[in-house]
Structure formats: structure tokens, C-alpha cells
Amino acid sequence: MHLLAREEAGLRCLAQVALAGASGTPVPIARIARAEGLSDVYAAKLMRQLRLAGLVESVRGVNGGYRLGRPAETISVWDAIRALDESFLPTSDCDCQPEDRIDCRRTTACAVASLWRRLGDRIRDSLESVSLAALCEGALERPERVELPVLAGAPEIAGTPEVVETVGAPGVDPTGPSAAQAAGGTERRIG
């Protein structure tokens, strides 16, 4: 199970339709693509998948485009992801043929399948609980700041976005101010 760029882009396109087309006015594919930084062709491909799943409907003509196929409150994030990638959460337990399962060499992998199935169920439940309307309203929790762990002994960078990457000979302490030059290496400034 993995969220690919396709699912994320398709979900963002669906959100564009929900936000821009709240009045029921069709949203042109060019507008959706431009808002998401996608090509018209790629956005159209994603919208086609969403249309086939009944999440959006297309309107032809000069003022045509896409509008939601049903209210945003009834469309879940899970609905969109499944429309864009049916294999997001695999449904089979084992890729063995039924007649081979008696002699299956991957019994350990099959034993772990229940763990993945349980995890998949929780992921699906979580995605089903978030509606497109809630996603568009920004009702999901957003952390103000994410604290990242710092390695013990790592040099502290005080208020500067510049990071120094030292490239030198093996076995030379790279924390010294000119350790790279002393070892015949180079220093590159990043940032």
C-alpha cells in the first residue's frame, strides 16, 4: 500500500472541483490543471477516473467542465483513492494459487498477512471517515510545528539557513573549520 503522486494529484483535482464548483457551475479542466500545476492531459486523465467512479460528472460545451457527482459531504477520501488506484490496499491474502497453498514455502509471509490486513482495515476506516467537504474546509488537524530529533553531538546551527557539508578524506573529523581543506577535500555551502 502506497500513496502515489497520481492519487494525491487526483484528490487535489477533486478538491478543486469541490471548492471552485460549490455553486454547481462546471469547472473547466484547464482551470483545474492550472490550479494544481498539472498538464491538461494528465488532469483530464485523473478526472476521467473520478468520473467513471461517479464522484464527478462532466458537462460538455463552451461552459463545460466538471462538477461533483454527489454532495461533498458524502464523498470520502477513500472513495477518491479507490477510484484512482484500485490496488491501493490489496484484497488478496496470498499470491499463491489455491492448489499450491498446501506446499507454500512462504508460510511466514502468509502468517503476517493478517497484520497487513488489519492495518489496511484501519487505514481504510480512517480514510472513509474524512469527507471531501471536511478536507476542503481544512477541518483536519494540522500541527503548528513538527519537532525533529537532533543527533547527539551534531553541530548546532544558530539562526542561519546555511548548512556546511564537508567532503574530505576518511577518518578526518569533519567538524573542524578547515578539516576538509587539511585533508585535501572541499567544502560546499548549501542554502
N, C-alpha and C positions, 0 to 999 in steps of 0.2 A: 504494500500500500504506500502510495506516494502521491503528493500533490504536485502535479506538473505545472509548468507555465501555462499550458493550454487551459487547465481547469481554473487557475487564478484569473487569466485574461477573460475567460468566458463568464466567470462570476462578476467581474468588474463591468463587462459589457451589459450583463443583465441588470446590474445596479444602475448603470447609466440610463437604461430604458425606464426603470422604476422611478428614478429621480427626475429625468427630463420629460418623461411622458406621464407624469402624475395626473394630468388633466385628461388623459386618454388620447392625446394627439400623438400620431405616429412619429417616432424618432428616426430620421434618415441614417442609413448605415455610415455615410461619410462623417456625420456628427459623432456617432458612437466611436468610430475608428479614431478620429482626430482627438477626442477626449481621452482616449486610452493609449494613444501613441502607437496604434496598430495600423497595418495596411488595410485598405478597404476590403481586399480579397480575403485576408485572414479573419477580419471581423465578421464578414459575411458567412464564412465557413462556420465560425462559432455560433452565430445567430441561427444558422440553419439547424444545427444540432439542438439548440434550445427550442426552436420551432417544432421540430419533429417530436420532441418530448411534451409539447403542449404548454410550455412555460411562456412563450411569446407567440404572437401571431403577426403575420406580415400583411401590410396594406400596400397594394400596388398603386402606381400612378405618380403624378408630379409631386403631390404632397404625401407620398407614401413613406413607409419605413416600418418600424417595429413598435408594437405596444405589448404590454403584459397580456398573457392569455387568461390570467385569473388574478384576483387581488394579491398584492404583495404580501399580505398577512398570511396567505395560505401557501405561499411558495417557500420551501425551506432551502437552506444552503445545500443540504443533502440532495434535494431534487435536482439542483443545478449541477452538482458534481457528478451525479449518476448520469445525467443527460450528456455530459461532456466526456465521461470516461466510465464505461460500464464495468471495467475491470479494476476500479479504484480499490475495492475490497473484494478479494477473491471469494467465491462462494463454495468452491470445492475444497474438501479436506485434504485430498491426496491426488497427485497426478498419476498414480498407478492405475492400471486397468483393473477392473473388479476381479478378473480371474487371476491377476498377479499378486493380489494383496496377501494371500496366504504365505507366499515366499518373498514378501517385500523385504529388501535389505535396509530400508530406511524406517525401521520401526521407531527409532528415536525421534526422527523428524515428524512422523505421524503422531507420536505421543505429545509433541509440542504444539501440534495443530490446534488443540483445544485452547491453549493460551492465546494464540493469534486470533482464533475465532472470538473469544471473549473480549479481547482488546478491540477487535473490529466492531463488535456489537456496541461497545461503549463509544467508540468514535462516531459510528452511525447515529447513535442516540443523541450525542452532543450536537452533531450537525443538523439533525432533524429538529432539534429544539430551537434553532436560530432561524427566524423568518427573514425573508428578504427585506421586509419593512423594518425590522429591528436593525439589520445590517446597515440599511440606508440612513436610519436615524442616528447611527453612531451609538446605539444603546449598549454595545458590548463594552466590557471593562477594558480600560487602557491604562497600563501602568504609566505613571508620570516619569519615572526614571528607572532604568534597569541597572542594577549594580552587577558588575562583572568581577570575578575573583582576580586577585593580583598575585602573581607568583612571588614567593618569598625570595628576597634578595634582588628583585628586579629593580633597576634604577627608576627613580621617581621623576616624572616629567611635570614640572611645576608651571601650570598655566600656559603652556605653549603647545600648539598643534604639531610642532615639528618633532619628528622621530628620527634618530640616527640609527642607521643599520650598518653594522661593522662587518666587513668581509676581510678576513685575514687568514693567517696560517693556522693550522690546527694546533691546539694546545696553548694558544696565547689568550690571556684574559682580555675579552673584548670590552670590558667596562672602562678601561683606562682611556684618557682623552686622545692619545695618539697610538694606541696599541696596534691598530691596523697598519698605520704607516711604519711602525717599528718592525712589524713582521713582514713588511713588503706587500701588504694588502692595500685596500682602498676604503674610503668612507663615502657613503652616499647619503644625502639628505633627502628625507621623504616628508612631504607635507607642504 
